[in-house]
Amino acid sequence: MKVAVVGATGLVGTKMLQVLAERNFPVTELLPVASAKSVGKEITYKGKQYKIVSMDDAISQKPDIALFSAGGSTSLEDAPRFAAVGTTVVDNSSAWRMDPTKKLVVPEVNADVLTAEDKIIANPNCSTIQMVVALKPLHDAYKIKRIVVSTYQSVTGTGVKAVDQLMNERAGIDGPKAYPYKIDLNVIPQIDVFQDNGYTKEEMKMIKETQKIMGDDSIRVTATTVRIPVMGGHSESVNIEFEKDFDIEEVKALLAKSPGIIVTDDIANLKYPMPLDAHEKDEVFVGRIRRDETQANTLNCWIVSDNLRKGAATNAVQIAEYLVAKNLVGVPAEA
């Protein structure tokens, strides 16, 4: 399988290469793509050196799959060019997510919507991915009416510049800023730009994407997204109102047997999910599972996942794995 990774030198692109290698994706030819200034430089994949190629060069080689993590404007311009030569694009930006002609996919939730005709597939927002993985089995069992979510998001979600800002502040170094405020020893209740309704773009992504992925516009979602000075993963406090009542032990059992979820909920021994535990793991961790005693049929839980892995790179690779498994893209050359 000929695979292009677009944005190969960024935080998510680097993680995509790592995840492809770890999961032994059937890469027979790798085309790392980055900005013009990086062309000709080398990256390492599975112990071998690969030269970074230009977008035009990669498109001319007609890869089977292109994993994109290069920003929305690049995706809008170049994903259709790959699609035009028969490449299936899995795009990590927000460019195509709410396009009604494009599928928005989390494999544990809705991979079955994919067909061979889908040439541009959208990878959802990191905070949405981990939430819907945890909520899909509960929605199937009890039907979700309303979700109230507050997020505690890692600086890695912003990129290298934000990681550098945090580490510089911690070391007392004055350097470039990714945020308008200090992030160390602080939290910033703004992720992305504000919209006319007072919500941020990130909050509106969670609202709209959840409905699209779950295939249910009746689910009401309200979100507050917050940047915190941690690495390793995003955390979410989620309050879910269902149509039907539930049993707490049944909820835990249902989550524990669902794909991609690890229940960490042992308050007697102070066991609950934390970003440190989720770092470099692909699963979504769920804990602090308890009934909301102020409202009928309502549950509280705490959801944590590595935003660069399941929240971005791993989810994209899992989509690619599904496409290969179902013969929805070209088969490897040696097959």
N, C-alpha and C positions, 0 to 999 in steps of 0.2 A: 504494500500500500504506500503510495507516494503522498506524503503529508507535508503541508506548509504550516509553519507557525508564524503568524504575522504579529509583530510586536515582540519578537523573541528575546529582546534584551531588557524588557521591563519586568516589574515585580511579578505580574501574573504570567507573562510569556515565559519567564524563567521557570516558574512553577509548573506551567504546562509541560515544558520539556522534561522536568523532573518526574512528573506524574506519568507521562507517556512511557518513560524508561522503567519506572517502578512497576507499572502494570503490564509491562511487556506488550504494549500495543504493537500490532504487526506493521511497523515502519520498515519498508524496504529502501525508501529514499526520503531523506529529510531536506526540506527547503526552509531554513530560517530566514525570515524577512524582517528588516528593521528600517529605520529612517536612512535617507541617502548618506548621511555622514557615517553610518555604521557599515555600509556595504563594503565587503572585502575583509572586514574583521572576522575573527573566528570565535565560534562558541563550541563547547564540548558537549557531546551527547553520547552516553554509553561508552565513554573512554575514547571516542573518535572526535577529530576536529572537523567542523563544517564551516565553510565560508558563508557569511551573511550575503544574501542576494537581494536585488531590488524587487519591488512589487511587479514591475513589467516582466522581469526575468521569471519570477515564480509563476505568473499567470501563463506565460508562454509554454511552461512545462506541464500545464494541465494536471495539477495534483488531484488525487481522489478526494481528499479532505483538506480544508484550510481552517485552522483554529485561529480566530482573530482576537487579539487583545491590544488594540492600537488606538482606541478612542473612537467616538461616534462619527466624527467627520470623515475619518479614514474609512470606516465601515460603510458609510453611506456611499462613498465614492467608489471603493474598490471591491466590496463584497459582490455587487452585481457583475463586475468584470470577471471575477472567478466563476460565478454561477453561469455566466454566458459560455464558458468553455467546458462546462459539465462538472465543475468542482462543487462539492457540498460544503458550504461554509457554516461553521458554528461560531456565532459572534457574541463576544462577551460584553460589548458596549450596550448602551441603552437605545441605540439607533433604531433597531427593528422590533423592540419588545412589544410595543403597543400597535404595531402595524397589523390590521385585521387579516392581511394575507399571509402573515408569517406565524409559525408556531413558536410558542414560548414554553420551554420544556425543562422539567426536573424529572429525570428518569424514573425515580421511585413513585412519582405521582401520575405522570401523563405521557410517558414515552410512546404509548400505543397510538397517539395521534399522528405520529410521523409516517411519511410515505416516501417513496423514491423520488417523487416530484418536488419534495421540499429541498430546495437548493440553498436557501438562507434560513438558518434556524437560530433563534435567539436564546441566549443563555441569560437567565433572570438576574436581578439584583442579588447581591450576596445575602443581605438580611432577609429578603423574601425567600430564597432557596431554603435556608435552614428552618424557617418557620413552617413552610408548607410541607416539608418532609415530615415534621412532627405532627402537623394537624390533619393531614390527609386521612390516616386510619381512623381518627376520631370523628372527622366529618362523615366518613362512610358509615360509622356506627351510630352517631347521635345527631347528625346534621347541625352544622354551625350556623348560628344566626348572626353573631356579632363578635368581633375581635378588637380588643384594646391592647396595643403593644407599645412598649417603650424599649428602645434599643440602647446598648452600651457598646459602641463600635470601636474596634482597634484602629490605631493610626495607620496600620498597613493598608487599610481600605482606601486611603488617600494616595499612597504611593511612596516612593523612595524619599522624596523631599520631606514628607511628614515624619517619616522614621528618623531622618537626619535632624529635623527640628527638635523632636523629643530628646534624642540622644545628646544633641548640642546643649540644650537647656539643662539637662541633667549634669553635663560636664562643665557648665558655666561658660560655654563658647557662644559667641554671637555669630549667627550664620543665617542663610536664607530661610524664609518663613513660608510654610505651606498654609498656615492659618493666620487670621488677623489678630489672634490672641495667643498668649503663652498656653501650651498644652500640658506641660509637666505640672503636677499638683493642681490640676484644673480639669473641669469638664466643659465642653462647648456644646450647647443645645441647638446646634445648627449643622446639618450635613447637606451640602449642595445649596443652591440658591433658593430664596424665598419666592413663593408664588403669590398671586393676587389674593388668595383665600387665607393667607397667613401661614400655611403649611410650607415646608420645604419640598423641593423636587424629590428628595430621597423618600420623604414621608408619602408623597403622592404615588411614587413608584410602588411602594409596599401595598398601598390600597388597591391600585389598579391591577398590578401583576398578580396579586393573590387571587382576585376574582377570575382573571383570565386562565391562570394555571389550573385552578380548581374547577374551572368550567361552570361557575355558579355566580352570576352577578347579584344574587340576592344576599350574599354574605356581606355584611357591613363591617368595614375596617376603619379604625382610627389609629394613627401612629404618631409617636414623638421619637425622633432619632437624635442620638447624642454621641458625640465623639469623646472618648476617654483615653487617658495616657497609658494604654496597654498594648502589648503585641499578642500574637497567638490566636486571636479569634474574637468574634462578635458574641455578645450575650444579649438575651432578650427576656424581658418580663412580659408574659402574655396572659391575658384574661379572656377566656372564651365562654360565650353563652351559647348553649345548645338548645335545640327544640325538644330533645328527649332528655330524661334524667339518666344518670350514669352511676356506676359503682366505682369507687376510687381504685380498688384492687384490680377490677376489670380493665380500667383505663391503663394502669401500669402494665398489666399482662399484654394488652393490645399493642402498646408502644414497644414493649420488649421483643415481641415477635415480628415486628414490622421491619422491612429492609432498610438498612442505613441508619438505624436508631440504636443508641445505647442508653438504657435507663440507669442513671446514677442518682438514686434516691434512698438514702439510708441516714436519716437525720439522727438516729441514736448514736451513730459513729461519725457524725458530721461529714457525710459524703454527699456532695452535690457537684454539678458541673461547673468548671471554671476554665477560663481561656488557657491557662497554663496546661491543663489536662488535654484540651482539644488540639493544641498546637501540633502540626504535622500529622494529624489524623484526618481520615475522610468521613468519619461518622458524625451524626448530629446527636448531641448529648442532651438528655432531658431529665430534669429533677425538680425538687421543691413542688411536687405534684400534690395539690390540695384543693379542697372544695372552697369556693367563694361563699362564705356564710352569710353574705348580705343579699344574695340574689339566687333565685331558683335556677337549677340546671347550669350552673356556672363554675368553671374550673380555673385555677391559677397554676401556671407552671413557669419554669425557667429553662431556656433553650440556649445552648452554646455550640458553636462550630467554628472551625478554622476557616476564616473568610477567604483566604487565598487558595485553599484546597476545595472543599465542598462548595464554598461560596463563589468559586470562580473556575479554577483550573480543572479540578477533579470532575465537577459537574459537566464541563465541556467535553472532557475525555470520555466520560460515561455515555454522553450522547453519541459520540463517535463509535464507541464500543457497541452500542445498541444498533446503530446503522449497519455496522459490519456483521453483527450476529444475525440480523434480519435480512441480509443481502440487499440493503437499500443503497449501498454505494459500491463502487468497483471492487472486485475481489483482488487479493494480493497476487503479484506476478507469478509466484511459484505455485499457486493453487491450480 
